[in-house]
Amino acid sequence: MLSTIESVNNVVNNFIWGVPAMICIIGVGLLLSFRTRFLQIRKFPYAMKVTIGRMLRKRDASDGALTPFQAVCTALAATVGTGNIAGVAGAIAIGGPGAVFWMWISAILGMCTKFSEVTLAVHFREKNADGDLVGGPMYYIKNGLKKNWHWLAYLFAAFGVLTVFGTGNATQVNTITTAIDSALINYGVIEAGKSGTLNLIIGIVLAALIALILLGGIKRIGRVTEKLVPFMAVVYILLALGVILLNIKNVPGVFASIFEGAFSPASVTGGAVGSFFMSMKKGVSRGIFSNEAGLGTGSIAHACADTQKPVKQGFFGIFEVFVDTIVICTMTALVILCSGVSIGYGEAAGAELTINGFTSTYGNWVSIFTAVAMCCFAFSTILGWGLYGTRCIEFLFGSKVNKPFMVFYSLVAIVGATMDLGLMWSIAETFNGLMAIPNLIAVFLLSGVVVKLVKEYFENEGKK
């Protein structure tokens, strides 16, 4: 039965992340970039100034809303996750070092895509029955497009509900247990293969914590993420910088392998990865899995922001993709490639490859720090996707189902902690692709609205 599911999923996955995804993701990113005159590059300094300035400004949000800083932290909580650690490692192993180059390309285009998604989400959002601000792809399809396109909103919401359990929860919890188990095994606390009871306890504790935070509402989610996200990002970046600096002599060769491997993978991997398209596919798909540009999910968090300027909030989309992929994913790639650890090109790999990069440089003692970083990354992703799932199911069935959904979502953590999720990772990647399709169609159709809002914003800014 499992082999049949795996075979069917592989066929669907190869189709979705084949030509259709490349056309949709790269095509829409290029269209938006041209229509906004490459806003993500042209206005990059302005975007950094606006976003960092607003993040440093402390203020309270109105009821049912988040501060702009809490909104970006909640969105980053979902994006900066195991995709940055396990996803990058998997992309390099299967697609070669060149996959990193295609991650960068998808990120440059993705900055404009995510900017557009956030701008549209804030512009077309509404208030729900509880007085909370709600928005995202479902709402900009519903409020921005004609009725004959509204089926896309329900399709996105349905795929969203199905995706959150795998992408947002089970695979993340599995990464947490793997990180804790490997750290304890390194220190001789437990024996390899005998962590079943411990994993069950971890799953139960995580389920309780997830439920406690999600049931506390949007305000509690915002308060947790605004503390957790900056802490985990700084710790991880400092650890990664240490690996790079200690192996600085390898950096030029690593960048050479990334650029050469992007167009000629076989020359870098010794033939183990010989397909240019495989390198490109893995780089783009894992890049999107990490930064979520094109999925539309991050815009759900931004729609909760207490702001009246959609374009100004949209610049946080550029900031997010930059931090997630250009900074953190690149750091992970350099940790793996600079440290000189053995990479089984053409074979599946995950978080353990990244951990090996750290331990080969610092020694086994660092495994406890990498375990903490990975636990923070994964837990923050669970919270962000919990919000996304809640908004998707609310769109389909109304706010009365929110609390039962949150409880069920929390309990999935126990499954993620105690089961082998090899197939789940592949299914999660498939559903990510399925979510992207209705969203990208909507963003394409609403690209004129984005251009209009950008023009109006800068005209008003010029009058100040």
Disulfide bonds with the S-S distance in Angstrom:
none
